[in-house]
Amino acid sequence: MFLNFYGLREQPFGVTPDPRFLYFSPAHREALASLFYGIETG
């Protein structure tokens, strides 16, 4: 129903998030880098 009405090529709502649509702003990248650094250094 959604596909034809809105002209979509695939289902817009899934059970799991689709990483293709993940957007990292510069602030998101910095936060993720800080988390990784903290985990790696203990």
C-alpha positions in Angstrom: 0.0 0.0 0.0 2.7 2.5 1.0 4.9 1.5 -2.0 2.5 2.4 -4.7 0.9 5.4 -3.0 4.2 7.2 -2.2 6.2 5.7 -5.1 8.7 3.9 -2.9 11.0 1.1 -4.1 11.1 -0.8 -0.8 9.3 -1.1 2.5 9.9 2.1 4.6 9.3 0.4 8.0 11.2 -2.7 9.0 11.9 -4.8 12.1 15.5 -3.7 12.3 17.1 -0.3 11.5 18.7 0.0 8.1 22.3 1.3 8.4 22.2 2.7 4.9 20.1 5.6 6.3 22.3 6.4 9.3 23.7 9.9 9.2 26.7 11.0 11.2 27.0 14.7 11.8 30.4 15.9 12.9 29.2 15.9 16.5 28.0 12.3 16.2 31.4 11.3 14.8 33.2 13.0 17.6 31.0 11.3 20.2 31.4 7.9 18.7 35.2 8.4 18.5 35.2 9.3 22.2 33.3 6.2 23.1 35.6 4.0 21.1 38.6 5.7 22.7 37.2 5.2 26.2 36.5 1.5 25.5 39.9 0.8 24.0 41.8 2.5 26.7 39.7 1.0 29.6 
